[in-house]
Amino acid sequence: MKKDNIIKIVISFVAMLLLGYLAIFGLKIGDKTIIKSAKEIKTGLDISGGVTIVYEAKSDEGKEITAADLEKSKVVIQKRLEAKNIYDYIIRLDTNTNQINVEIPTNTSDTSVDPLAAVEGLDKTAVIKFTDEEGNVLLQGDDIVSAKYSSDPVDETGISQPHVVLTFSKEGSEKFASATEKMVGKEMPIYLDDECITSPTVNQKIDSTTAIITVGGESFSEMKAIAEEYAMLIDSGSLPFSLEVINKEYIGPYVGQHALEISVKAGAIALALICVLMIVIYRLPGVVSTISLIIYTSVLLLIIANTGITLTLSGIAGLILSIGMAVDANVIIYERLKEELSKKVAYKKAFDKSFKNAMSTIIDGNITTIIVALVLYLLGSGMIKGFGIVLAIGVVLSLFTAVVITKFILKQFMPMANKGTFLFGLKKEVE
């Protein structure tokens, strides 16, 4: 084995130790946390409990508050929570009392964190803004009288397509006409608070009290769901009532910290058994798998901890499932490698062919899982959405680990195949 190979193996081993250390202990400089550790991962309602806050909708002008109005507020609250990477939430509406009950996770044992900080601002009325591509505000919530979903034909073709119909005030219609005249062929981003919910292209000057926002999608039902959501979000910018906080209190965990400890222990034992099994079956490539899996698990935990994603028990299931996907990729590669080496193919050619033949299978398997994870994230809510995002991140990372990290490390060990294929999982008599 060349000196260059040994140096790269040592670098890989040091990277594994460094990432493992950061995942366990994090990185602090003085009192400032630079990198959060796995211990600082936010856990969900089912593990660590949280806080419940009760809002009451009160009309500022004495108007009746309908169930549809409350539903608009629910959508706004959902968007604001998810913008803070909080997916494990529960929102309940009581149309009889005009109350909205929101439950979100927080670690009540951590006195350094204000458990009510996450819900700060949820009771504020949503701010809708139409801007140009530079971010300059063209219209705001007061300029929009209403936003309604419609599927009526919008042109002479008579074809029905889900869309949003905006109705402007007199001043708003003048602003909109002036803005669209200057922005033909350009996008006009629409923001709810600071989040862009859609960015339609201006096709022509619109000198009217109404405007239409069309949406994309693969099916009518998908476009309808998107258009209904946009209409509700935009319309919520001028809600005819305010939300008043009438109660805040802590709630206990549904399952408890003990369940988390068991899950962590089970995951650690499973990871250790997998590493041992890989080494026993594949020998030297099994060592490569161990290094790759530790790097993979460390990076995944660091991503979850430092992006603020709330981890629930279902999210832990997604994490463990993605580890299984990472191991599966290694098994496919090593079996291909064993096949090539058993044919007495030169180790360089065997290495290249094994990865080339395995990649299509690995990529296909991972992409289908990523698609499912994205569907869960986009269409799900609460814990389902949390499971989807953890699974998606894990699978993408496992694909990167197999294609880049495993390939890099294994390549450094391949010259040892000249001394015998036993170290690569083959029986001695095959040599």
TIKEBA-595877 format. One record per residue (C-alpha): chain; x, y, z; residue in one letter; residue number from 1. Coordinates in steps of 0.001 Angstrom, whole numbers, plus 500000, padded with zeros to 6 digits. Each point is the difference from the previous one (the first is absolute). Example, Ala and Ser with C-alpha at 12.3 -4.5 7.8 and 13.67 -1.06 7.14 Angstrom:
2
<"A", <512300, 495500, 507800>, "a", 1>
<"A", <501370, 503440, 499340>, "s", 2>
***
This chain:
431
<"A", <500000, 500000, 500000>, "m", 1>
<"A", <501355, 503421, 499025>, "k", 2>
<"A", <500713, 502745, 502493>, "k", 3>
<"A", <497339, 502186, 498357>, "d", 4>
<"A", <497343, 497326, 500679>, "n", 5>
<"A", <501035, 499717, 503643>, "i", 6>
<"A", <499801, 503778, 500468>, "i", 7>
<"A", <496479, 500120, 498540>, "k", 8>
<"A", <498886, 497107, 502238>, "i", 9>
<"A", <501364, 501833, 503047>, "v", 10>
<"A", <498201, 503198, 498926>, "i", 11>
<"A", <496734, 498054, 499650>, "s", 12>
<"A", <500468, 498469, 503445>, "f", 13>
<"A", <500743, 503405, 501561>, "v", 14>
<"A", <496914, 501478, 498264>, "a", 15>
<"A", <497897, 497191, 501487>, "m", 16>
<"A", <501318, 500708, 503508>, "l", 17>
<"A", <499547, 503758, 499621>, "l", 18>
<"A", <496430, 499737, 498732>, "l", 19>
<"A", <499172, 497443, 502671>, "g", 20>
<"A", <501379, 502331, 502667>, "y", 21>
<"A", <498004, 502955, 498663>, "l", 22>
<"A", <496818, 497907, 499886>, "a", 23>
<"A", <500453, 498989, 503641>, "i", 24>
<"A", <501424, 503159, 501551>, "f", 25>
<"A", <499449, 502796, 497463>, "g", 26>
<"A", <502299, 503012, 499837>, "l", 27>
<"A", <500020, 502970, 502340>, "k", 28>
<"A", <502310, 502993, 500111>, "i", 29>
<"A", <499619, 501675, 503340>, "g", 30>
<"A", <496290, 500307, 500717>, "d", 31>
<"A", <499069, 499938, 496314>, "k", 32>
<"A", <498798, 496764, 498394>, "t", 33>
<"A", <501485, 499669, 496514>, "i", 34>
<"A", <498778, 496477, 499219>, "i", 35>
<"A", <497168, 498331, 501923>, "k", 36>
<"A", <500375, 496372, 501055>, "s", 37>
<"A", <497490, 497168, 499708>, "a", 38>
<"A", <499094, 500627, 503651>, "k", 39>
<"A", <498564, 503363, 498953>, "e", 40>
<"A", <497611, 498590, 497392>, "i", 41>
<"A", <496502, 501326, 500614>, "k", 42>
<"A", <497571, 497220, 500865>, "t", 43>
<"A", <496276, 499834, 499375>, "g", 44>
<"A", <496885, 500035, 502117>, "l", 45>
<"A", <500014, 496221, 500272>, "d", 46>
<"A", <503463, 499984, 501581>, "i", 47>
<"A", <500589, 503142, 502043>, "s", 48>
<"A", <496592, 501634, 500260>, "g", 49>
<"A", <499463, 503625, 499141>, "g", 50>
<"A", <497792, 503010, 500377>, "v", 51>
<"A", <496370, 500616, 499096>, "t", 52>
<"A", <498649, 503419, 499130>, "i", 53>
<"A", <496341, 500900, 499569>, "v", 54>
<"A", <498981, 502873, 497728>, "y", 55>
<"A", <496572, 501592, 499811>, "e", 56>
<"A", <498927, 501712, 496798>, "a", 57>
<"A", <498456, 503409, 500676>, "k", 58>
<"A", <498437, 502155, 497316>, "s", 59>
<"A", <501254, 503563, 499931>, "d", 60>
<"A", <496892, 501245, 498208>, "e", 61>
<"A", <497305, 497860, 501578>, "g", 62>
<"A", <499786, 497712, 496964>, "k", 63>
<"A", <499092, 496328, 500296>, "e", 64>
<"A", <502991, 497637, 500060>, "i", 65>
<"A", <499373, 496939, 497845>, "t", 66>
<"A", <501572, 496544, 499964>, "a", 67>
<"A", <501695, 500967, 496722>, "a", 68>
<"A", <501614, 502988, 501746>, "d", 69>
<"A", <501380, 497737, 502717>, "l", 70>
<"A", <501298, 497596, 497368>, "e", 71>
<"A", <501932, 502863, 498401>, "k", 72>
<"A", <501687, 500738, 503316>, "s", 73>
<"A", <500868, 496320, 500375>, "k", 74>
<"A", <501792, 499988, 496641>, "v", 75>
<"A", <501950, 503143, 500921>, "v", 76>
<"A", <501079, 498474, 503334>, "i", 77>
<"A", <501059, 496774, 498253>, "q", 78>
<"A", <502151, 501934, 497529>, "k", 79>
<"A", <501655, 502003, 502763>, "r", 80>
<"A", <500801, 496932, 502080>, "l", 81>
<"A", <501447, 498132, 497016>, "e", 82>
<"A", <502080, 503055, 499116>, "a", 83>
<"A", <501651, 499436, 503400>, "k", 84>
<"A", <500585, 496294, 499154>, "n", 85>
<"A", <497270, 498937, 502450>, "i", 86>
<"A", <498046, 497131, 498443>, "y", 87>
<"A", <498789, 498173, 503095>, "d", 88>
<"A", <497076, 502248, 500819>, "y", 89>
<"A", <496320, 499520, 500754>, "i", 90>
<"A", <497447, 502675, 499098>, "i", 91>
<"A", <496353, 499685, 501024>, "r", 92>
<"A", <497118, 502321, 499112>, "l", 93>
<"A", <496917, 500579, 502130>, "d", 94>
<"A", <497398, 501760, 497866>, "t", 95>
<"A", <497608, 500296, 502952>, "n", 96>
<"A", <502343, 502166, 502070>, "t", 97>
<"A", <502097, 501408, 497101>, "n", 98>
<"A", <503118, 498579, 501624>, "q", 99>
<"A", <503151, 498516, 498485>, "i", 100>
<"A", <502089, 497604, 502105>, "n", 101>
<"A", <503641, 499581, 498942>, "v", 102>
<"A", <502377, 497424, 501483>, "e", 103>
<"A", <503707, 500078, 499149>, "i", 104>
<"A", <503009, 498088, 501360>, "p", 105>
<"A", <502570, 501462, 502381>, "t", 106>
<"A", <502431, 498616, 502532>, "n", 107>
<"A", <498475, 501211, 503246>, "t", 108>
<"A", <503049, 498835, 501981>, "s", 109>
<"A", <502271, 502448, 498147>, "d", 110>
<"A", <499706, 503197, 502027>, "t", 111>
<"A", <502327, 501888, 497628>, "s", 112>
<"A", <497366, 500019, 497252>, "v", 113>
<"A", <496711, 501859, 500109>, "d", 114>
<"A", <497447, 497308, 499100>, "p", 115>
<"A", <497564, 502642, 498756>, "l", 116>
<"A", <502470, 501562, 497575>, "a", 117>
<"A", <498931, 497658, 497199>, "a", 118>
<"A", <496400, 501223, 500137>, "v", 119>
<"A", <500943, 503659, 500143>, "e", 120>
<"A", <498308, 501881, 497206>, "g", 121>
<"A", <497454, 497304, 499124>, "l", 122>
<"A", <497202, 502286, 501138>, "d", 123>
<"A", <500963, 502787, 497612>, "k", 124>
<"A", <497950, 500572, 496867>, "t", 125>
<"A", <501779, 498683, 496905>, "a", 126>
<"A", <501682, 502619, 497819>, "v", 127>
<"A", <499503, 499469, 496249>, "i", 128>
<"A", <502354, 501809, 497632>, "k", 129>
<"A", <500299, 500135, 496197>, "f", 130>
<"A", <503545, 500962, 499028>, "t", 131>
<"A", <502166, 500408, 496944>, "d", 132>
<"A", <503041, 497818, 499343>, "e", 133>
<"A", <502178, 502365, 502049>, "e", 134>
<"A", <497728, 499654, 503027>, "g", 135>
<"A", <498349, 503416, 499796>, "n", 136>
<"A", <496435, 499895, 501370>, "v", 137>
<"A", <497343, 500690, 497357>, "l", 138>
<"A", <496805, 499091, 501875>, "l", 139>
<"A", <499199, 498929, 503544>, "q", 140>
<"A", <497141, 498325, 501850>, "g", 141>
<"A", <497838, 503146, 500223>, "d", 142>
<"A", <499994, 500251, 496186>, "d", 143>
<"A", <498364, 496555, 499682>, "i", 144>
<"A", <496305, 499711, 500788>, "v", 145>
<"A", <499841, 496220, 499525>, "s", 146>
<"A", <501655, 496951, 498453>, "a", 147>
<"A", <497734, 497132, 498915>, "k", 148>
<"A", <500530, 496590, 498427>, "y", 149>
<"A", <498319, 499422, 496628>, "s", 150>
<"A", <500018, 497453, 497186>, "s", 151>
<"A", <497847, 501966, 497585>, "d", 152>
<"A", <501353, 500355, 496427>, "p", 153>
<"A", <502384, 502937, 499729>, "v", 154>
<"A", <500210, 500307, 496187>, "d", 155>
<"A", <498128, 499254, 496775>, "e", 156>
<"A", <501062, 496323, 500045>, "t", 157>
<"A", <497454, 499289, 502707>, "g", 158>
<"A", <502485, 497716, 501779>, "i", 159>
<"A", <499617, 499974, 503772>, "s", 160>
<"A", <503249, 500325, 501936>, "q", 161>
<"A", <500411, 500667, 503738>, "p", 162>
<"A", <501149, 503546, 500719>, "h", 163>
<"A", <499810, 502807, 502540>, "v", 164>
<"A", <497830, 503077, 499387>, "v", 165>
<"A", <501252, 503166, 501709>, "l", 166>
<"A", <497736, 502980, 500623>, "t", 167>
<"A", <501705, 503336, 500635>, "f", 168>
<"A", <498858, 503179, 501663>, "s", 169>
<"A", <499821, 503103, 497797>, "k", 170>
<"A", <503445, 501108, 501109>, "e", 171>
<"A", <501308, 496457, 499735>, "g", 172>
<"A", <498769, 499598, 496412>, "s", 173>
<"A", <501793, 503214, 499016>, "e", 174>
<"A", <503224, 498794, 501598>, "k", 175>
<"A", <499648, 496597, 498343>, "f", 176>
<"A", <499397, 501498, 496552>, "a", 177>
<"A", <503077, 502197, 500331>, "s", 178>
<"A", <502128, 497104, 501268>, "a", 179>
<"A", <498943, 497470, 497366>, "t", 180>
<"A", <500573, 502509, 497199>, "e", 181>
<"A", <503653, 500254, 501028>, "k", 182>
<"A", <500471, 496276, 500691>, "m", 183>
<"A", <498727, 498249, 496857>, "v", 184>
<"A", <502015, 496806, 499527>, "g", 185>
<"A", <501383, 500171, 503539>, "k", 186>
<"A", <499109, 498133, 503173>, "e", 187>
<"A", <498023, 501637, 502795>, "m", 188>
<"A", <500775, 498190, 503286>, "p", 189>
<"A", <497196, 499832, 502573>, "i", 190>
<"A", <501068, 499754, 503647>, "y", 191>
<"A", <498183, 498907, 503124>, "l", 192>
<"A", <502034, 501610, 502767>, "d", 193>
<"A", <503559, 499315, 498729>, "d", 194>
<"A", <499232, 496778, 498087>, "e", 195>
<"A", <499394, 500029, 496237>, "c", 196>
<"A", <496872, 497908, 499411>, "i", 197>
<"A", <499889, 500438, 496206>, "t", 198>
<"A", <501705, 502006, 497269>, "s", 199>
<"A", <497731, 500376, 496935>, "p", 200>
<"A", <501206, 501498, 496716>, "t", 201>
<"A", <498298, 503194, 498819>, "v", 202>
<"A", <498674, 499386, 496475>, "n", 203>
<"A", <498485, 503423, 499363>, "q", 204>
<"A", <498921, 503219, 501648>, "k", 205>
<"A", <496977, 499324, 502191>, "i", 206>
<"A", <497742, 503047, 500265>, "d", 207>
<"A", <497197, 498457, 502004>, "s", 208>
<"A", <498674, 499579, 503517>, "t", 209>
<"A", <500714, 496273, 499704>, "t", 210>
<"A", <502969, 497844, 499017>, "a", 211>
<"A", <500574, 496284, 499505>, "i", 212>
<"A", <502892, 497898, 501303>, "i", 213>
<"A", <500331, 496671, 498193>, "t", 214>
<"A", <501839, 497094, 501594>, "v", 215>
<"A", <501929, 497007, 498702>, "g", 216>
<"A", <499546, 496327, 500737>, "g", 217>
<"A", <499807, 496586, 498418>, "e", 218>
<"A", <496309, 499423, 500661>, "s", 219>
<"A", <496815, 501982, 500562>, "f", 220>
<"A", <499801, 498914, 503655>, "s", 221>
<"A", <503594, 501100, 500634>, "e", 222>
<"A", <499437, 503407, 498376>, "m", 223>
<"A", <496754, 500392, 501937>, "k", 224>
<"A", <501733, 499316, 503320>, "a", 225>
<"A", <502752, 502523, 499205>, "i", 226>
<"A", <497554, 502685, 498815>, "a", 227>
<"A", <497792, 499553, 503089>, "e", 228>
<"A", <503003, 500327, 502287>, "e", 229>
<"A", <501284, 503124, 498232>, "y", 230>
<"A", <496562, 501602, 500116>, "a", 231>
<"A", <499707, 499296, 503707>, "m", 232>
<"A", <503488, 501320, 500747>, "l", 233>
<"A", <499570, 503192, 497984>, "i", 234>
<"A", <496521, 500621, 501393>, "d", 235>
<"A", <501336, 499578, 503534>, "s", 236>
<"A", <502052, 503165, 499541>, "g", 237>
<"A", <496846, 501979, 500705>, "s", 238>
<"A", <498226, 497895, 502591>, "l", 239>
<"A", <496965, 501754, 501513>, "p", 240>
<"A", <501110, 499099, 503530>, "f", 241>
<"A", <502998, 499826, 502296>, "s", 242>
<"A", <501303, 497078, 502056>, "l", 243>
<"A", <500268, 500543, 503738>, "e", 244>
<"A", <501992, 497654, 502235>, "v", 245>
<"A", <497776, 498845, 502860>, "i", 246>
<"A", <502100, 497144, 501417>, "n", 247>
<"A", <503542, 498562, 499898>, "k", 248>
<"A", <501097, 496909, 501887>, "e", 249>
<"A", <502404, 497089, 499902>, "y", 250>
<"A", <498935, 496513, 498925>, "i", 251>
<"A", <501651, 496690, 500845>, "g", 252>
<"A", <501529, 497604, 497453>, "p", 253>
<"A", <497695, 497481, 498365>, "y", 254>
<"A", <502555, 497200, 500071>, "v", 255>
<"A", <502872, 501377, 502033>, "g", 256>
<"A", <503752, 500361, 500150>, "q", 257>
<"A", <500353, 496316, 500841>, "h", 258>
<"A", <498783, 499087, 496526>, "a", 259>
<"A", <502694, 502231, 498479>, "l", 260>
<"A", <502720, 498367, 502090>, "e", 261>
<"A", <498860, 496543, 498917>, "i", 262>
<"A", <499897, 501089, 496352>, "s", 263>
<"A", <503518, 501478, 500189>, "v", 264>
<"A", <501388, 496857, 501667>, "k", 265>
<"A", <498274, 497767, 497462>, "a", 266>
<"A", <501377, 502096, 497140>, "g", 267>
<"A", <503546, 499927, 501411>, "a", 268>
<"A", <499884, 496229, 500527>, "i", 269>
<"A", <498593, 499464, 496509>, "a", 270>
<"A", <502731, 502194, 498466>, "l", 271>
<"A", <502717, 498095, 501895>, "a", 272>
<"A", <498584, 496616, 498934>, "l", 273>
<"A", <499802, 501137, 496382>, "i", 274>
<"A", <503637, 501118, 500053>, "c", 275>
<"A", <501140, 496682, 501528>, "v", 276>
<"A", <497938, 498022, 497497>, "l", 277>
<"A", <501385, 501963, 497061>, "m", 278>
<"A", <503575, 499436, 501170>, "i", 279>
<"A", <499418, 496264, 500493>, "v", 280>
<"A", <498413, 499539, 496572>, "i", 281>
<"A", <501982, 502444, 497867>, "y", 282>
<"A", <503158, 500428, 502109>, "r", 283>
<"A", <501954, 503020, 498680>, "l", 284>
<"A", <496991, 501562, 498199>, "p", 285>
<"A", <498109, 499447, 503250>, "g", 286>
<"A", <502528, 502249, 501735>, "v", 287>
<"A", <499353, 502586, 497293>, "v", 288>
<"A", <496257, 499679, 500678>, "s", 289>
<"A", <500582, 500593, 503694>, "t", 290>
<"A", <501910, 503202, 499327>, "i", 291>
<"A", <497399, 501163, 497459>, "s", 292>
<"A", <497039, 499195, 502270>, "l", 293>
<"A", <501510, 501850, 502952>, "i", 294>
<"A", <500670, 503014, 497774>, "i", 295>
<"A", <496479, 499755, 498583>, "y", 296>
<"A", <498287, 499702, 503386>, "t", 297>
<"A", <502072, 502841, 501473>, "s", 298>
<"A", <499255, 502375, 497117>, "v", 299>
<"A", <496285, 499116, 500067>, "l", 300>
<"A", <499756, 500715, 503734>, "l", 301>
<"A", <501899, 503274, 499547>, "l", 302>
<"A", <497628, 501080, 497218>, "i", 303>
<"A", <496918, 499257, 502115>, "i", 304>
<"A", <501463, 501732, 503071>, "a", 305>
<"A", <501195, 503127, 498202>, "n", 306>
<"A", <497006, 500552, 497724>, "t", 307>
<"A", <497603, 499928, 502943>, "g", 308>
<"A", <497873, 497123, 498678>, "i", 309>
<"A", <497760, 498570, 502711>, "t", 310>
<"A", <500641, 496276, 500397>, "l", 311>
<"A", <497064, 497803, 500976>, "t", 312>
<"A", <499867, 496233, 500426>, "l", 313>
<"A", <498758, 499749, 496418>, "s", 314>
<"A", <502965, 502160, 498958>, "g", 315>
<"A", <502350, 497588, 501777>, "i", 316>
<"A", <498401, 497215, 497965>, "a", 317>
<"A", <500810, 501979, 496838>, "g", 318>
<"A", <503580, 500475, 501180>, "l", 319>
<"A", <500500, 496276, 500662>, "i", 320>
<"A", <498383, 499134, 496668>, "l", 321>
<"A", <502432, 502298, 498172>, "s", 322>
<"A", <502927, 498271, 501750>, "i", 323>
<"A", <498665, 496727, 498638>, "g", 324>
<"A", <499958, 501556, 496518>, "m", 325>
<"A", <503650, 501007, 500439>, "a", 326>
<"A", <500983, 496443, 501002>, "v", 327>
<"A", <498007, 498589, 497098>, "d", 328>
<"A", <502010, 502121, 497546>, "a", 329>
<"A", <503270, 498658, 501407>, "n", 330>
<"A", <498801, 496403, 499753>, "v", 331>
<"A", <499106, 500443, 496318>, "i", 332>
<"A", <503424, 501494, 499230>, "i", 333>
<"A", <501944, 497320, 501891>, "y", 334>
<"A", <498081, 497124, 498435>, "e", 335>
<"A", <500782, 501422, 496560>, "r", 336>
<"A", <503651, 500325, 501012>, "l", 337>
<"A", <500127, 496385, 501184>, "k", 338>
<"A", <498563, 498851, 496679>, "e", 339>
<"A", <502671, 501839, 498035>, "e", 340>
<"A", <502876, 498864, 502220>, "l", 341>
<"A", <498819, 496379, 499828>, "s", 342>
<"A", <500419, 500219, 496207>, "k", 343>
<"A", <503698, 500863, 500501>, "k", 344>
<"A", <499433, 503524, 498659>, "v", 345>
<"A", <502774, 502486, 500806>, "a", 346>
<"A", <499154, 501931, 503156>, "y", 347>
<"A", <499808, 503422, 498312>, "k", 348>
<"A", <497616, 498725, 497344>, "k", 349>
<"A", <498018, 498032, 502596>, "a", 350>
<"A", <499628, 503148, 502114>, "f", 351>
<"A", <498784, 502124, 497083>, "d", 352>
<"A", <497570, 497351, 498692>, "k", 353>
<"A", <498536, 499269, 503432>, "s", 354>
<"A", <499087, 503639, 500596>, "f", 355>
<"A", <498784, 500493, 496433>, "k", 356>
<"A", <497714, 496957, 500162>, "n", 357>
<"A", <498733, 500788, 503501>, "a", 358>
<"A", <499261, 503698, 499529>, "m", 359>
<"A", <496854, 499603, 497882>, "s", 360>
<"A", <498448, 497662, 502586>, "t", 361>
<"A", <500994, 502237, 502920>, "i", 362>
<"A", <498799, 503218, 498357>, "i", 363>
<"A", <496673, 498473, 498927>, "d", 364>
<"A", <499321, 498660, 503485>, "g", 365>
<"A", <500916, 503275, 501697>, "n", 366>
<"A", <498081, 502226, 497590>, "i", 367>
<"A", <496761, 498057, 500503>, "t", 368>
<"A", <500407, 500351, 503771>, "t", 369>
<"A", <500775, 503710, 499664>, "i", 370>
<"A", <496826, 500482, 497943>, "i", 371>
<"A", <497912, 498311, 502701>, "v", 372>
<"A", <501691, 502109, 502694>, "a", 373>
<"A", <499329, 503217, 498065>, "l", 374>
<"A", <496338, 499053, 499508>, "v", 375>
<"A", <499683, 499450, 503760>, "l", 376>
<"A", <501676, 503339, 500665>, "y", 377>
<"A", <497989, 502002, 497456>, "l", 378>
<"A", <496582, 498443, 500583>, "l", 379>
<"A", <500291, 498849, 503597>, "g", 380>
<"A", <499709, 502019, 503179>, "s", 381>
<"A", <501394, 499897, 503509>, "g", 382>
<"A", <501983, 496859, 500803>, "m", 383>
<"A", <499493, 498573, 496486>, "i", 384>
<"A", <501740, 503045, 498535>, "k", 385>
<"A", <502807, 499614, 502580>, "g", 386>
<"A", <500477, 496344, 499060>, "f", 387>
<"A", <500132, 500940, 496313>, "g", 388>
<"A", <502658, 502693, 500378>, "i", 389>
<"A", <502282, 497841, 502192>, "v", 390>
<"A", <499673, 497089, 497572>, "l", 391>
<"A", <500680, 502235, 496982>, "a", 392>
<"A", <503108, 501556, 501547>, "i", 393>
<"A", <501241, 496578, 501112>, "g", 394>
<"A", <499535, 498347, 496613>, "v", 395>
<"A", <501654, 502857, 498084>, "v", 396>
<"A", <502916, 499877, 502426>, "l", 397>
<"A", <500242, 496189, 499727>, "s", 398>
<"A", <500158, 500311, 496213>, "l", 399>
<"A", <502837, 502512, 500321>, "f", 400>
<"A", <501770, 497737, 502482>, "t", 401>
<"A", <499852, 497000, 497666>, "a", 402>
<"A", <500968, 501885, 496847>, "v", 403>
<"A", <502744, 502190, 501473>, "v", 404>
<"A", <501263, 498961, 503446>, "i", 405>
<"A", <499826, 496206, 499694>, "t", 406>
<"A", <501478, 500151, 496508>, "k", 407>
<"A", <502866, 502262, 501122>, "f", 408>
<"A", <500989, 497875, 503004>, "i", 409>
<"A", <499592, 496617, 498277>, "l", 410>
<"A", <502184, 501154, 497120>, "k", 411>
<"A", <502908, 500500, 502409>, "q", 412>
<"A", <499737, 496391, 501219>, "f", 413>
<"A", <499712, 498420, 496542>, "m", 414>
<"A", <503784, 499511, 499409>, "p", 415>
<"A", <499879, 497396, 502799>, "m", 416>
<"A", <497968, 497791, 497648>, "a", 417>
<"A", <503314, 499093, 498337>, "n", 418>
<"A", <500956, 498149, 503181>, "k", 419>
<"A", <496828, 497910, 499975>, "g", 420>
<"A", <496229, 500385, 499694>, "t", 421>
<"A", <499298, 498436, 503391>, "f", 422>
<"A", <500176, 503475, 501544>, "l", 423>
<"A", <497153, 501035, 497668>, "f", 424>
<"A", <497525, 497340, 501084>, "g", 425>
<"A", <500907, 497122, 497684>, "l", 426>
<"A", <500906, 496516, 501140>, "k", 427>
<"A", <503650, 499032, 499737>, "k", 428>
<"A", <499334, 497218, 497537>, "e", 429>
<"A", <498584, 502460, 497501>, "v", 430>
<"A", <503349, 501729, 499686>, "e", 431>
***
